[in-house]
Amino acid sequence: MSRPSHRQRPSAGPSQRQLRAGELVRHALVEILREEDLADAALAGVSVTLTEVKMSPDLKHAVCFVEPLGGAHASEVVAGLNRVARFLRGRLGHAIDLRFTPDLKFVHDESFDAADKMSRLLAEPRVRRDVESGED
């Protein structure tokens, strides 16, 4: 009988180590984005919400989910962040204490759009009537 391997957890989701490192990177990036003036036209005067950072199992790659304040021009802001990712990685290396500074990839967080769509669906009169009749 073979022993189960603790190295591979394909269906278990991210490890505690990945989650802790992701939060460490997220907090550090929030501070960097708050303090730095980034030299990219798409990022001038734009506030960005960094909602989540997902780390690879080896902690060498980080996918950063972002949403511009108000949701306007999301694709341009994400492209701008990806253009300055090397600069941000350099600043991140000084701010965190990990063996490797992860490569950063920024993507638009679609969860805000999904939540808005769900709210609009629940506000429709037909759905509202069904929800209210089910409460009795």
Beta strands, then each sheet from edge to edge (+ up, - down):
strand 1: 48-55
strand 2: 61-68
strand 3: 103-108
sheet 1: 1+ 2- 3-
end
